[in-house]
Amino acid sequence: MRRCLVSRQRLPRERMLRFVVSPDGAMVPDLAERLPGRGYWLSARADMVEMAMRRGGFARAARRPVVVAPDLLARLRQGLEQRIGETLGLARRAGQVVFGFARAQEWVRADRAGLIVSASDGSAEERARLLAGRPLPVLQPLDAARLGAAMGRDHVVHVAVAPGRLAERLVVDAERLAALIPPAGDTGSGRDDR
């Protein structure tokens, strides 16, 4: 559990974002939670990031002047998208994913899939056919081109991921990304439990 520097709520780490102050005084997102230094935690929500920027919450928490990038929210989204792509690439190299409708469907039918990562611009009807009524979590954080890049292809719509730590990391990062997208600007990223 960590305390949000804006809302003061105690939340699980999975629902928070960590920041550290760099040696030059810039507030830096630490999405992997591995950078050295004292961590400052913020709820993974667009409104909390904007409020911390607007009200000087980062400087108040650090108890010194800090430089906060004006496009911090966009950087966080981009960083999470990149992290999701890297995790999918790692899972591919580890043999923990299959992609394409037919192979993903085989894993779903054989109960080998822990979750499905589907392109945000993919067809809802095709996704429903893939799941065939099975209650698997479905993530939609990336479009087909970005999902394809993670799989080493031009275009991928469906990826089945084996249960395990990489699948858990994908869920956490996709939920963080979805929370950073305001409802009015929702592009279909995030999680869709069926």
Sequence and secondary structure as in RCSB ss.txt:
>XXXX:A:sequence
MRRCLVSRQRLPRERMLRFVVSPDGAMVPDLAERLPGRGYWLSARADMVEMAMRRGGFARAARRPVVVAPDLLAR
LRQGLEQRIGETLGLARRAGQVVFGFARAQEWVRADRAGLIVSASDGSAEERARLLAGRPLPVLQPLDAARLGAA
MGRDHVVHVAVAPGRLAERLVVDAERLAALIPPAGDTGSGRDDR
>XXXX:A:secstr
 EE TTT  EE GGGEEEEEE TTSBEEE TTS  SS  EEEES HHHHHHHHHTTHHHHHHTS  B  TTHHHH
HHHHHHHHHHHHHHHHHHTT EEESHHHHHHHHHTT  SEEEE TTS HHHHHHHHTT   EEE  S HHHHHHH
HTSS   EEEE SSHHHHHHHHHHHHHHHTS GGG  S SEEE 
